[in-house]
């Protein structure tokens, strides 16, 4: 009796094993190819990120070098220039509309900003009192120069009369030729009188009390005693009274 193999007919179990091996081999190759593609994709992404980071680092180095070469107050100057440009544009806009820029600016300022500007204006030139003679002389010079109001009409007239001699050179001889006007002399005299009156207030002599106790040996020691009394007098008053009465222990 012929067997199943001799007849050339395979059994169901054999057919099943042959068909299962072929798809399994194909699936393994596809998985390996997919993993390889994924690795290559990640490698390309990392390569692109590295190039992008290198480019950004180079740009940052260039910008930092530019910032280091700029002046220290460049940011403040830049902000000031931008603010001035905005002000000029606002002025042109107001002129085009026929409005007053100062009035428009005041309408846009809030009460808090106005109060802050007023405090800043008061602190801009505080009276620090006398520190030294050089500072006092500088303050006097600045005060006098602020009071100067040039008369352009007289200047034009003087320039027409003097011509090129108005702008002297090393060869010019103008000493003693200028005669000031009466108004200028009167203005100078009144200003000098005001300075004398103000100086008298600051240079007045303090009154000396003959009845005060003498607890010092010289002027410097007297100032020191006054300062010590001002700071520590309320704490040492009882001790001082006991010493004066002779009841101190």
C-alpha positions as CSV (number, residue, x, y, z in Angstrom):
1,X,0.0,0.0,0.0
2,X,1.5,3.3,-1.1
3,X,2.1,6.0,1.6
4,X,1.1,9.5,1.4
5,X,4.6,10.7,0.6
6,X,4.9,8.2,-2.4
7,X,1.7,9.6,-3.9
8,X,3.2,13.2,-3.8
9,X,0.5,14.6,-1.6
10,X,1.7,16.4,1.5
11,X,0.0,16.2,4.7
12,X,-1.8,19.2,6.2
13,X,0.7,19.5,9.0
14,X,3.6,19.7,6.6
15,X,1.9,22.4,4.4
16,X,1.4,24.5,7.5
17,X,5.0,24.4,8.5
18,X,6.3,25.5,5.1
19,X,4.0,28.5,4.8
20,X,4.8,29.7,8.3
21,X,8.6,29.8,7.9
22,X,8.5,32.1,4.8
23,X,6.4,34.9,6.3
24,X,8.5,34.8,9.4
25,X,11.7,35.4,7.5
26,X,10.2,38.3,5.5
27,X,9.0,40.0,8.7
28,X,12.5,39.8,10.3
29,X,14.1,41.5,7.3
30,X,11.4,44.2,7.2
31,X,11.9,44.9,10.9
32,X,15.7,45.2,10.5
33,X,15.2,47.5,7.5
34,X,12.8,49.6,9.6
35,X,15.2,49.9,12.5
36,X,18.0,50.9,10.1
37,X,15.8,53.6,8.6
38,X,14.8,54.8,12.0
39,X,18.4,55.0,13.1
40,X,19.4,56.8,9.9
41,X,16.5,59.3,10.4
42,X,17.6,60.0,14.0
43,X,21.2,60.4,12.9
44,X,20.1,62.9,10.2
45,X,18.0,64.8,12.8
46,X,20.9,65.0,15.2
47,X,23.2,66.2,12.4
48,X,20.7,68.9,11.5
49,X,20.3,70.0,15.2
50,X,24.1,70.1,15.6
51,X,24.5,72.3,12.5
52,X,21.7,74.6,13.7
53,X,23.2,74.9,17.2
54,X,26.6,75.6,15.6
55,X,25.0,78.4,13.5
56,X,23.2,79.9,16.5
57,X,26.3,79.8,18.6
58,X,28.3,81.6,15.9
59,X,25.5,84.3,15.6
60,X,25.5,84.8,19.3
61,X,29.3,85.1,19.4
62,X,29.1,87.8,16.6
63,X,26.3,89.7,18.5
64,X,28.3,89.5,21.7
65,X,31.4,90.9,20.0
66,X,29.3,93.8,18.6
67,X,27.9,94.5,22.1
68,X,31.3,94.5,23.6
69,X,32.6,97.0,21.1
70,X,29.7,99.4,21.7
71,X,29.9,102.2,24.3
72,X,28.9,101.5,27.8
73,X,25.9,103.8,27.7
74,X,24.7,102.7,24.2
75,X,21.4,101.3,25.5
76,X,20.6,104.6,27.2
77,X,21.6,106.5,24.1
78,X,19.5,104.2,21.9
79,X,16.5,104.6,24.1
80,X,17.0,108.4,24.1
81,X,17.2,108.6,20.3
82,X,14.0,106.5,20.0
83,X,12.2,108.7,22.4
84,X,13.4,111.8,20.4
85,X,12.1,110.3,17.2
86,X,8.7,109.6,18.7
87,X,8.6,113.2,20.0
88,X,9.5,114.6,16.5
89,X,6.8,112.4,14.9
90,X,4.3,113.6,17.5
91,X,5.2,117.2,16.9
92,X,4.8,116.8,13.1
93,X,1.4,115.1,13.7
94,X,0.2,118.0,15.9
95,X,1.4,120.6,13.4
96,X,-0.5,118.8,10.6
97,X,-3.6,118.8,12.7
98,X,-3.1,122.4,13.8
99,X,-2.8,121.5,17.5
100,X,-0.4,122.7,20.2
101,X,2.1,119.9,21.0
102,X,2.7,121.1,24.6
103,X,-1.1,121.1,25.3
104,X,-1.5,117.6,23.8
105,X,1.5,116.3,25.8
106,X,0.0,117.7,29.1
107,X,-3.3,116.1,28.3
108,X,-1.7,112.7,27.8
109,X,0.3,112.8,31.1
110,X,-1.5,111.2,34.1
111,X,-1.5,112.8,37.6
112,X,0.9,110.2,39.0
113,X,3.4,110.9,36.2
114,X,3.1,114.7,36.6
115,X,3.7,114.3,40.4
116,X,6.8,112.1,39.7
117,X,8.2,114.6,37.2
118,X,7.7,117.4,39.7
119,X,9.6,115.5,42.4
120,X,12.4,114.7,39.9
121,X,12.6,118.4,38.9
122,X,13.0,119.5,42.5
123,X,15.7,116.9,43.1
124,X,17.6,117.8,40.0
125,X,19.2,120.9,41.5
126,X,19.1,120.5,45.3
127,X,20.7,123.1,47.6
128,X,23.4,121.0,49.3
129,X,24.8,124.0,51.1
130,X,28.5,124.9,51.4
131,X,30.9,122.0,50.8
132,X,34.1,123.8,49.5
133,X,35.0,127.0,47.8
134,X,35.4,125.4,44.4
135,X,31.9,124.0,44.5
136,X,30.5,127.3,45.7
137,X,32.3,129.1,42.8
138,X,30.9,126.6,40.3
139,X,27.3,127.1,41.6
140,X,27.7,130.9,41.5
141,X,29.0,130.7,37.9
142,X,26.1,128.4,36.8
143,X,23.6,130.7,38.5
144,X,25.0,133.8,36.8
145,X,25.2,132.2,33.3
146,X,21.5,131.1,33.6
147,X,20.5,134.7,34.0
148,X,22.2,135.8,30.8
149,X,19.7,136.9,28.2
150,X,21.6,137.8,24.9
151,X,20.3,140.8,22.9
152,X,20.5,139.6,19.3
153,X,19.6,143.0,17.9
154,X,22.5,144.7,19.6
155,X,24.7,141.8,18.6
156,X,23.8,142.2,14.9
157,X,24.3,145.9,15.1
158,X,27.7,145.5,16.8
159,X,28.8,142.9,14.1
160,X,27.9,145.4,11.4
161,X,29.9,148.1,13.0
162,X,32.9,146.0,13.9
163,X,33.0,143.7,10.9
164,X,35.8,141.2,11.0
165,X,37.2,142.8,14.2
166,X,34.3,141.4,16.2
167,X,36.1,138.0,16.0
168,X,39.6,138.8,17.2
169,X,42.7,136.9,16.3
170,X,46.2,136.9,17.7
171,X,46.9,140.1,15.7
172,X,43.8,142.0,16.8
173,X,44.0,145.1,19.1
174,X,40.5,145.6,20.6
175,X,41.5,146.1,24.3
176,X,39.8,149.2,25.7
177,X,37.7,150.0,22.6
178,X,34.4,148.5,23.8
179,X,32.2,150.9,25.8
180,X,29.3,149.1,27.7
181,X,25.8,150.6,27.6
182,X,24.2,152.3,30.6
183,X,21.6,149.5,30.9
184,X,24.3,146.9,31.1
185,X,26.2,148.8,33.8
186,X,23.1,149.3,35.9
187,X,22.2,145.6,35.5
188,X,25.7,144.6,36.7
189,X,25.6,147.0,39.7
190,X,22.2,145.7,40.8
191,X,23.4,142.1,40.5
192,X,26.5,142.9,42.6
193,X,24.4,144.5,45.3
194,X,22.2,141.4,45.4
195,X,25.3,139.2,45.8
196,X,26.6,141.4,48.7
197,X,23.2,141.3,50.5
198,X,23.0,137.5,50.1
199,X,26.7,137.1,51.2
200,X,26.0,139.1,54.4
201,X,23.3,136.7,55.4
202,X,25.6,133.7,55.2
203,X,28.7,135.4,56.7
204,X,27.0,136.9,59.8
205,X,28.8,136.4,63.1
206,X,27.1,134.2,65.7
207,X,26.4,135.9,69.0
208,X,28.6,134.9,71.9
209,X,26.9,134.1,75.2
210,X,29.1,135.4,78.1
211,X,26.9,133.7,80.7
212,X,27.4,130.2,79.3
213,X,29.6,127.7,81.2
214,X,33.1,127.4,79.9
215,X,33.8,123.6,79.6
216,X,36.3,123.8,76.8
217,X,40.0,124.7,76.3
218,X,39.8,125.9,72.7
219,X,37.4,126.4,69.8
220,X,37.8,122.9,68.5
221,X,37.1,121.4,71.9
222,X,34.0,123.6,72.2
223,X,32.6,122.3,68.9
224,X,33.2,118.7,70.0
225,X,31.5,119.3,73.3
226,X,28.4,120.8,71.6
227,X,28.3,117.8,69.3
228,X,28.6,115.3,72.2
229,X,25.9,117.2,74.1
230,X,23.6,117.1,71.1
231,X,23.9,113.3,70.8
232,X,24.4,112.1,74.4
233,X,23.1,115.0,76.5
234,X,19.8,113.4,77.4
235,X,21.6,110.2,78.6
236,X,24.2,112.0,80.7
237,X,22.1,114.8,82.2
238,X,21.6,113.0,85.5
239,X,25.2,112.1,85.9
240,X,26.3,115.6,85.1
241,X,23.9,117.1,87.7
242,X,25.2,114.6,90.3
243,X,28.8,115.6,89.6
244,X,27.9,119.3,89.9
245,X,26.1,118.7,93.2
246,X,28.8,116.5,94.5
247,X,26.4,113.6,95.2
248,X,27.8,111.2,92.6
249,X,28.9,107.9,94.0
